[in-house]
Amino acid sequence: MAGLWFRIVFILLAIGLGSGLVQLLAGGTAGLWAFVMGLAAWVGFQVWHLEKMVRWLNDFRLSNAPTGLGTWDLLYAAVYRLARSYERQQSQLQEMLKSFRSVTDAMPDGVVSLDDHHQITYASLRAEQHLGLKAQADLGRNILNLLRHPEFVRYLESGSWTSPVVLRGVPQPDRILQLQLIPYGQSERLLLTRDITQIERLETTRRDFVANVSHELKTPLTVLSGYVETLRDLPLNASQRGQALSTMGEQAERMQRLIDDLLTLGRLETEQTPPSDTPVDMPAMLARLLREAQALSQGCHSIRLLDTSGPRAVLGEDRELYSAFSNLVNNAVRYTPKDGSVSIQWQSQADGSALFRVQDSGPGIDKHHISRLTERFYRIDKGRSRETGGTGLGLAIVKHVASRHGGALEIQSAPGQGSVFGLRFPASRIARQTP
Ligand code: ADP
């Protein structure tokens, strides 16, 4: 509709100007007036379009695009096309930026980009978590004002970023971060952040484990080699030789026990979960545990099967379960002084689970030790443990067996009040029928 109106105005203007020009050439004054009026109208028309264009550009919206006549219409259309392609590019860029953000946010490592003045131009979600940055608020701020760790300041200012720097206690005291700067572009830098707390913890555990195993093997090995030298170099009588050989046997046994427990632990860590369709006969297991506990105690304790009303079978691996149960029973006998008592119970629980319990009247355990007892080589009384043939790995084995059977190890103890070690099995590991 507007296009038609413009066309009419345009034709009228052209007629006015044309007829004015013809009359002017014919020498009429009326022609002069018509020409001047026509020209004024023509200029006014151009100015009006120009203003329309300026108004549109000042409050630019594609939906507001004006329409015009001739060249103006072409001009409006050209500006419209340019603006549309610019908008399309803008939205494509926005999309790319969005997907770039979601990629960097999904990465386990954090990414921060810095300009040549160390100011943050971008930080991924993970980097914000690692460095304790605040989303938009910290953009444009100097990283050195936010991360003042002396190691990092030194690293950033050194300009030598071929290897990463490790910061301990950032942003929380128990965290360990690894940061690496990578130069890019003209003089920008990418700061990669990685939380290595877990890796460092595992590495420390591994180092401690190797050190502990070496230490545990070294003592019996030193004793053994001492006796080998003695037997080789000194003329011993039969009784001395007997004594030396029996001590050597004890030390060899000690090493054997340690190696057996290490192999068991290794197996428990790597082997597949125990079968959930193989019933392990519990009455036979309880009878065997009682016999062996009595043999270990050699009459020094009162050992009883108190309650054996639990399910007849647990679904799992016989060898593993025996290893866990016997570790608990042997510990109770080994740590309970002479004339103390040890009782074994196997009970069904109201929620369908079943509980194996070993209670002793031994020294009991202080609260702060309890959560650490299942750590490898953690011992409260080192002397008593070694004296009685302990390897320091028993409860670590029990914990593994429990979790492999979907169960848990429960410890209740207090100094002077004896201990109760319980192994709880979920209903899913209890056989419905007798084996
Ligand atoms: P160990 O071979 O030294 O007995 P364990 O892993 O079986 O290793 O036990 C870890 C530590 O827990 C023991 O060294 C001992 O100090 C403590 N402990 C285990 N069972 C008992 C118990 N029934 N009474 C008191 N202390 C215990």
Boltz pocket constraint, residues with backbone or C-beta under 6 A from the ligand:
constraints:
  - pocket:
      binder: B
      contacts: [[A, 327], [A, 328], [A, 331], [A, 332], [A, 335], [A, 336], [A, 360], [A, 362], [A, 363], [A, 364], [A, 365], [A, 373], [A, 374], [A, 375], [A, 378], [A, 379], [A, 380], [A, 381], [A, 382], [A, 385], [A, 386], [A, 389], [A, 390], [A, 391], [A, 392], [A, 393], [A, 394], [A, 395], [A, 396], [A, 419]]
      max_distance: 6.0
